[in-house]
């Protein structure tokens, strides 16, 4: 399979580096890359959020804070690249999608999320699936952290996704389980997206076509 993994920064560094997760993740990736073509895109996590949160106190513009956030994604990407015996790249996502080796990348352009970068890589690679690893097990009808009656969705169409989240990001700092702009790229290019938690066994089960927990969007 051709697989792109959008690895949420909140998983890599929620506040401190999650060493246990990173060790398990890198061990699995080293096994998977023997059989599959992989590309990994890393988010910025706590480090990126810190710069964004303090931008007013520091007198930074939104664009300046975002540029620093991109550097945070590159720091995480370089770490993951070392752990999985891959190569770091900060080239345009579409160029990364044409590379043959295991590439680990981060943010590329102000205004883009790493989900968008991952979607562009998946498009160019002609990926079979884009896996979005995040801190929830998938998509719910409501925010499960706020509403006890939120229902988990196992499978949904891109039309349903659009009805829930729209087609573009609205409001600074608003959290999306998957970037709607990236969703538009995946919809147009018929890329299947699977949103799941950081559970390594669950990730391995999905890739090996066993039962798994997550939301499939296609």
C-alpha positions in Angstrom: 0.0 0.0 0.0 0.9 3.6 -0.4 0.3 5.3 2.9 0.5 8.9 4.2 0.3 9.4 8.0 -0.6 12.8 9.4 0.9 12.5 12.9 -0.7 15.0 15.2 1.7 17.2 17.1 -0.4 16.8 20.2 0.6 13.1 20.1 4.3 13.7 19.7 4.5 16.5 22.3 1.3 17.1 24.3 3.5 19.0 26.7 6.5 16.8 27.2 7.8 14.4 24.4 5.7 11.2 24.6 8.7 8.9 24.6 6.7 5.7 25.0 4.5 6.4 22.0 7.4 7.5 19.8 9.3 4.3 20.6 6.3 2.1 19.7 5.5 4.2 16.6 9.0 4.1 15.2 9.2 0.3 15.8 6.0 -0.2 13.8 7.1 2.1 11.0 10.4 0.3 10.6 8.5 -2.9 10.0 5.8 -1.4 7.8 8.3 0.3 5.4 9.6 -3.1 4.4 6.3 -3.7 2.6 4.6 -0.4 2.1 5.5 3.1 0.7 5.2 5.6 3.5 5.3 9.3 4.1 4.8 10.9 7.5 3.8 14.5 8.2 4.2 15.9 11.7 2.3 18.6 13.5 3.8 21.1 15.9 2.1 20.2 19.2 2.7 22.1 22.4 5.7 23.9 21.0 3.8 25.4 18.1 0.8 26.3 20.3 3.1 28.1 22.8 4.2 30.5 20.2 0.7 31.1 18.9 -0.7 31.6 22.4 2.0 34.1 23.3 2.1 36.1 20.0 0.3 39.1 21.4 2.6 39.4 24.4 5.6 39.0 22.1 4.2 41.5 19.6 4.1 39.0 16.8 1.7 38.9 13.9 -0.3 35.8 13.1 1.9 35.1 10.1 5.0 35.4 12.3 3.6 33.1 14.9 2.6 30.6 12.1 6.2 30.7 10.7 7.5 29.8 14.1 4.9 27.1 14.4 6.2 25.6 11.1 9.7 25.5 12.5 8.2 23.5 15.5 6.7 21.0 13.0 10.2 20.7 11.4 11.8 20.0 14.8 9.3 17.2 15.4 9.7 15.9 11.9 13.5 15.7 12.2 13.2 13.8 15.5 10.7 11.3 13.9 12.9 11.0 10.8 15.8 9.9 13.0 13.7 7.4 14.9 12.2 5.7 11.9 15.4 5.8 9.8 13.8 8.1 7.3 14.8 11.4 5.7 13.5 14.9 6.6 12.4 17.2 3.9 11.0 20.8 3.9 10.3 20.8 0.2 6.8 21.4 -1.4 4.5 18.6 -0.4 3.9 17.7 -4.1 7.7 17.2 -4.5 7.8 15.0 -1.4 5.0 12.9 -2.8 7.2 12.0 -5.8 10.1 10.9 -3.6 10.8 7.1 -3.3 12.3 6.9 0.2 10.5 7.3 3.5 10.2 11.0 3.9 9.2 12.8 7.2 8.0 16.4 6.8 6.2 19.1 8.6 4.5 22.4 7.7 5.3 24.1 4.4 3.4 27.4 4.0 1.8 30.0 6.2 -2.0 29.4 6.2 -1.7 25.7 5.5 -2.1 23.0 8.2 -0.1 19.8 8.2 -3.3 18.0 7.2 -3.3 20.0 4.0 0.4 19.1 3.4 -0.4 15.5 4.0 -3.3 15.7 1.6 -1.1 17.2 -1.2 1.5 14.4 -0.6 -1.3 11.8 -0.8 -2.6 13.3 -4.0 0.8 13.3 -5.7 1.8 9.9 -4.3 -1.6 8.5 -5.4 -1.9 7.1 -1.9 -4.3 4.3 -1.0 -5.1 6.0 2.3 -4.3 9.0 4.4 -4.2 8.1 8.1 -4.8 10.9 10.5 -3.5 10.0 14.0 -5.0 12.2 16.6 -6.0 12.3 20.3 -9.5 11.0 19.7 -10.6 7.7 18.3 -12.4 9.2 15.3 -15.2 11.6 14.3 -18.2 12.1 16.6 -21.6 13.8 16.1 -20.5 16.3 18.7 -17.4 17.1 20.7 -17.1 14.0 23.0 -15.2 16.1 25.6 -18.2 18.4 26.1 -21.2 16.2 25.3 -21.8 12.8 26.9 -24.4 12.0 24.2 -21.9 12.4 21.4 -22.1 9.4 19.0 -19.1 7.9 17.3 -19.2 7.7 13.5 -17.5 4.6 11.9 -18.0 5.6 8.3 -19.0 8.8 6.5 -19.0 10.4 3.1 -17.2 13.6 2.2 -20.6 15.2 1.8 -21.5 14.4 5.4 -18.1 15.6 6.5 -18.7 18.9 4.7 -22.1 19.3 6.3 -20.5 18.9 9.8 -17.3 20.9 9.3 -17.7 23.0 6.2 -15.3 23.4 3.3 -12.8 25.8 4.9 -11.3 26.8 8.2 -13.3 29.5 10.0 -12.1 31.2 13.2 -8.6 31.4 14.4 -7.6 28.6 16.8 -10.7 26.5 16.1 -10.0 22.8 16.4 -10.9 20.4 13.6 -10.4 16.6 13.8 -9.3 16.9 10.1 -8.7 20.2 8.2 -11.7 20.9 5.9 -9.3 22.3 3.2 -7.4 19.0 3.3 -10.8 17.3 3.1 -11.6 19.1 -0.2 -8.3 17.9 -1.7 -9.0 14.3 -0.6 -12.6 14.5 -1.9 -11.5 15.8 -5.3 -8.8 13.2 -5.7 -10.8 10.3 -4.2 -8.4 9.7 -1.3 -9.7 7.6 1.5 -9.0 9.2 5.0 -9.0 7.2 8.2 -9.1 9.1 11.5 -8.0 7.2 14.5 -6.3 7.4 17.9 -2.6 6.9 18.6 -3.1 3.3 19.7 -0.3 1.5 17.8 -2.0 -1.9 17.8 -5.1 -0.3 16.3 -3.0 1.3 13.6 -1.2 -2.0 12.8 -4.6 -3.8 12.7 -5.9 -1.3 10.1 -2.9 -1.6 7.9 -3.0 -5.4 8.1 -6.8 -5.4 7.2 -8.0 -6.5 10.6 -10.8 -5.0 12.7 -9.9 -1.6 14.0 -11.5 1.5 15.6 -11.6 4.7 13.6 -13.6 6.8 11.2 -13.4 6.1 7.5 -14.2 9.0 5.2 -14.5 8.4 1.4 
